[in-house]
Amino acid sequence: MTDATPPKDDIHPLSALSHELRTPLNAIAGYAEALALGTFGPLPAPLAAPTTAIRDAAEHLNRLIDDLRDIGEVESGYWRPRRESFDPAEVTREVVGLLAPGAAARGVSLDLSVLAITAPVTADPRAWRQVLINLIENGVTATAAGGTLRIEVEVDGETLDLRVRDPGGASDRREGSGIGLRLVKTLCAQQGGAFTLELQPIGGSVARAVWPVAKVDGAP
């Protein structure tokens, strides 16, 4: 997400923290991967599951560090919206396709509905992609195996509206999702939009990101 490298004295504390965490965490992930591959010799069967858990946890922490870095860049002013023409339906389908295998590995299906998007819009496609990734990944962790995460996106007038509906029920939801949601809230505010998270009486929640957008000149 980085657009430019800020002067050292102006680096946001979260960006600095993410940099300091990256090196030791990569070492942990690297050793776990080496153990799993048998680099140091055959791995005893009782250690296979713990080694996989260490590797998965390291990957999860790496994603959180990415969020910390991005929050730092956005809040320090070194990342700014870059408005350009893009097709939100196309970008959304691409992101859902990328995240579907990981969701399936957790037993969660992704159901995408694209409504009333007939033309490109002008907004920041990088921020849109980041919001999609964070909200879908957060929804997947909240959804019990066998459940379906519903993703709805539409353009209503000059508003780009994303809704991610999870049914809840996950008993092993990982901590740290608040960091990703903070990034989503910050990105939405930068776009002049808003983010809300509404708990449902019957369980689950609806995460919603709403952005003002401009239709591309000549579009219907």
N, C-alpha and C positions, 0 to 999 in steps of 0.2 A: 504493500500500500504506500510505501515511501515515495514521495515526490522529490525530496531534497534532503541533504544531510544538514541538520541545524548546527550552529556553533556549539562547541562543547559546553560552554557556560549556560546555554539555554535549553539543554536536553531535559525533557520532562522526567521527573523521578521514576515514573512507571517505565519509560523507555530504558532508563539506566538500569533499573532493576531487572527487566527482561533480558538485557544483555548479560548481566552478571549471572543469571540463572542458567542461561543457555549452555555454557561450556560444561559444567558438571553434569547437567541433565543429559546432554548428548553422550557423555562418557558412560553414564549408567545405561542408557539405551543401547549403546554400542556393545558393552560387555554382555548385556542380556541377549542381544542378537547373536553374538559370537558363541555364547553358551548353547543357545537353541540350535545353532548350526553345527555344533560339535567341534568348533575350532580348537578347543583345548582338550579334546578327547570326548569319548561317548558320554552323554549326559545320563546319569542314573534316572531311572523311571520316576522315582518319587519327587525329583526336582523339576520335571517337565512342566507341570502346572504352575508352580511358583515362578519359574523363569518366564513363562508366557504372561503371567499376571504383572510381573515387573516391567516387561516390555510394553504391555498395553497401558499401564499406568504412566510410563514415561511418555508415550505418544499423547495421552490425554493432557499431561502437564505441558507438553510442547504446544498443544493447541491453546491452552490457557496463556502461555507466555506470548504467543502470537497476538492474542487479544490484548494483553497488557501493553505490548509494543504499539499496537494500533491505537489504543486509547491515548497513550502518551503522545503519539504523533498528532492525533486529531486535536487534543486539548491544548497542546503547545502551539498550535497554529501552523505547523509545518506540513500539514496535510489539509488541503482545501478542496472544496467541491470543484469538479471540472465538468461543466455541462456540455453535453454533446448528444447527437441523435443516436438512439438505440431502440431496439425492439424488446420491450420488457417481457413479452411472451417467450421469445426465443431464448433470452438469457435465463429466464426462470426454468424453462424446459431443460436447458443445458445443466444448470445447477442440480436440479432434481435427478437427472440422469447420473451425475457424478456421485451423489450422496445415496442413491438407492441401494447399491450393493452393501454399503456399511449398515444401512438401516435393516436390510434383509438379514444380515448376519446376527442382528439382535432380535429377529423375528417380527420386525415392524414393516408394514407396507406403506408406501407413499402414494397418495391419491391426489393428482393435480387437476384442478379445474381452472381453465383460462377463460375469462368472461369479458366480452365487449372490448377486446383489444384488436382494432382494425388497422392501426397505423403506428409507426414509430413515434416516440415522444422525445422531448429534450429534458435531460436530467443527468445525473452522474451514474453511469453504468457500473463503475467500480464499487461505489457505495451500495448500489442496489444488490450487486452480487454478494457483498459482505453481509448485508442484512439478511438476505435469503439463507446463506450458509449458517449463520448463527441461529436464526430462528428455527430452521429445520432441524439442525443438530440438537438444539435445546428441546424441541418437541419430541424427537426420537428418544432421548434419554428419559422423558416423562411418560412414554407409552409402554405399557406392558407387552410382553411377547404375545404375538397373535393379534395385536391391535393395528389400527390404521391411522396414520397421520394425514389429515386433510389439509391441502394447501390450495388457497383460492386467491387469484390475482385478477384484477380488472382495472380498466380505466373508465372512470365515471366523470364525464365532463373533462375537467382539467385536474383531476385527482387520480393518482396511482395508489391503489388500495390492495394491500397484502394481508391475508388472514391465514394464520396457521393454527389449526384446531387439533389439539391432542386429547385423547380420551382418558389420559392419566393411567393410574394403576401400576406404574413401575415401582417395584420394591427396592431396587438397587440404584436409584437415580443418583448420579455422581454430584458431589459438591462442586461449586465453581461456576455454575451456569449464570450466576449473577454478574460475573465479569463480562461474559458475552452479551448479556442483556443491557449492561451499561454502555457497551460499545454501540449497540443498536440504537439506544436512546440518543446517544450523542450524534451519531450519523444522521438520524432522522431530524434532529434539531438543526443540524447544519443545512439540511435540504429545505428548511422552512416547514417541516412536517411534524409529525408526532408519533409516539409509540405508546401503546397501552397493553397491559396484560390483565385479562379478566378471568377469574376463577369461575367455573360453572357449577351451579347447584348440584348437578347430577354427576359431577366429577370431571376432571380434566380442566383445560383452560384454552382461551383464545388469545393468541398474540397477534397484535394488529399494528401494522406500519402504514401510515398514510402520508403521501407526499404530494405537494402541488407540482404539476408538470405542465409543459407547454407542448402542444402538438407541433410537429414539424410543418413548416410552411408548405402548403399545397396538399397536405394530408386531409382526408375526409373527416 
